[in-house]
């Protein structure tokens, strides 16, 4: 699909995609970002768009999936920030403090990883992206992503055991 055809078929859908994104994300700037990301993804797939019966339906699905991913990340960030209760009411203050300390320690350990491993563990374990997506973003192959992820997790586990004072099983 050429640029002119892309503009003619997909740009008129912008308002519809924005309304969908705004309804899901409830924030105008987040909805704008989601629509922009959808258009980037559609542009990357422009050569294969002809195989879909309805480009409009396909672009709607892409936008919804992007919004769902953003909502997952938002939920995770909110639950990790400590502003929202994330633990059962039966938890006592000691166990809440222990979890908070553990979470802080793991974050510090992750921050000390090499940049590629830090990025991969964050995209996989926090943002829940697929290995293939991570490979595309990082410019490596899927096997290299898996290997770096395994090494990063191992380093985090070893450092946690060392700093936490527990021997643990290695």
C-alpha positions in Angstrom: 0.0 0.0 0.0 1.4 3.3 -1.0 1.4 6.5 1.1 -1.5 8.1 -0.8 -3.7 5.0 -0.5 -2.7 4.7 3.2 -3.8 8.3 3.8 -7.0 7.9 1.9 -8.1 4.7 3.7 -6.8 5.2 7.2 -6.6 8.9 8.1 -10.4 9.3 8.0 -10.6 6.7 10.8 -8.7 8.9 13.2 -11.7 10.4 15.0 -13.3 6.9 15.4 -10.0 5.5 16.7 -9.6 8.4 19.1 -13.1 8.0 20.5 -12.4 4.3 21.2 -9.1 5.1 22.8 -10.6 7.9 24.9 -13.4 5.7 26.1 -11.0 3.1 27.3 -8.2 5.3 28.6 -10.3 8.2 29.9 -7.4 10.7 29.3 -7.1 12.8 26.2 -3.3 12.7 26.0 -3.2 9.0 26.5 -5.8 8.5 23.8 -3.8 10.7 21.4 -0.7 8.6 22.1 -2.5 5.4 21.6 -4.0 6.5 18.3 -0.5 7.7 17.2 1.0 4.3 18.2 -1.8 2.5 16.2 -1.0 4.6 13.1 2.7 3.7 13.5 1.9 0.0 13.7 -0.5 0.3 10.7 2.2 2.1 8.8 4.7 -0.7 9.5 2.1 -3.2 8.3 1.0 -1.2 5.3 2.3 -3.8 2.8 0.1 -6.5 4.3 -3.1 -4.5 4.9 -4.6 -5.5 1.6 -5.1 -9.1 2.9 -7.6 -7.9 5.5 -11.3 -7.8 4.6 -11.8 -4.6 6.6 -8.9 -2.3 7.3 -11.2 -0.3 9.6 -11.9 -3.3 11.8 -8.2 -4.2 11.8 -7.2 -0.7 12.9 -9.9 -0.8 15.6 -8.5 -4.0 17.0 -5.0 -2.6 17.0 -6.1 0.5 18.8 -8.0 -1.5 21.4 -5.1 -3.8 22.0 -2.7 -0.8 22.4 -5.2 0.6 25.0 -5.4 -2.6 26.9 -1.6 -2.8 27.0 -1.5 0.8 28.3 -4.2 0.0 30.9 -2.1 -3.0 32.1 1.0 -0.8 32.5 -1.0 1.9 34.3 -2.6 -0.6 36.7 0.8 -2.1 37.4 2.4 1.3 38.0 -0.5 2.4 40.3 -0.3 -0.8 42.3 3.5 -0.5 42.7 3.4 3.1 43.7 2.0 2.4 47.1 -0.9 4.9 46.7 -3.4 2.1 46.3 -4.0 -0.8 48.6 -2.8 -3.9 46.8 -2.7 -6.4 49.7 -5.5 -8.3 51.5 -7.1 -6.7 54.5 -5.8 -9.5 56.7 -2.2 -8.5 56.1 -0.5 -7.1 59.2 1.8 -4.0 59.1 4.9 -6.2 59.4 4.1 -8.2 56.3 3.2 -5.0 54.4 6.5 -3.4 55.3 8.4 -6.6 54.4 6.7 -6.7 51.0 7.4 -3.0 50.4 11.1 -3.5 51.3 11.3 -6.6 49.1 9.8 -4.7 46.2 12.2 -1.7 46.7 15.2 -4.0 46.9 14.3 -5.9 43.7 13.8 -2.5 41.9 17.3 -1.4 43.0 18.8 -4.7 41.8 17.1 -4.4 38.4 18.5 -0.8 38.1 22.0 -2.2 38.5 21.7 -4.6 35.6 23.3 -3.9 32.2 21.1 -1.7 30.1 20.0 -4.4 27.6 19.1 -6.9 30.4 17.4 -4.2 32.4 15.3 -3.2 29.4 14.4 -6.8 28.5 13.4 -7.8 32.1 11.3 -4.6 32.4 9.5 -5.2 29.0 8.9 -8.9 29.7 8.1 -9.0 33.4 6.6 -5.6 34.1 5.0 -4.6 30.7 4.3 -8.2 29.8 5.4 -7.9 26.2 6.1 -10.9 24.0 9.6 -12.1 23.3 9.2 -11.4 19.6 8.1 -7.8 20.3 11.1 -7.3 22.6 13.4 -8.8 19.9 12.0 -6.3 17.4 12.4 -3.3 19.7 15.9 -4.2 20.9 17.1 -5.3 17.4 18.1 -8.7 18.6 16.7 -12.2 17.8 14.2 -14.0 20.0 16.8 -16.5 21.3 19.1 -13.6 22.5 16.1 -12.0 24.3 15.4 -15.3 26.1 19.0 -15.7 27.0 19.4 -12.2 28.3 16.1 -12.5 30.2 17.3 -15.7 31.9 20.6 -14.1 32.8 18.9 -11.0 34.2 16.5 -13.1 36.3 19.4 -15.2 37.6 21.4 -12.1 38.5 18.3 -10.6 40.3 17.7 -13.8 42.2 21.4 -14.1 43.2 21.7 -10.5 44.3 18.4 -10.7 46.2 19.5 -13.8 48.1 22.9 -12.2 48.8 21.4 -8.8 50.0 18.4 -10.3 51.8 20.6 -12.6 53.8 19.0 -15.8 52.7 21.0 -18.6 51.2 18.2 -19.9 49.0 18.5 -22.5 46.4 20.4 -21.6 43.3 
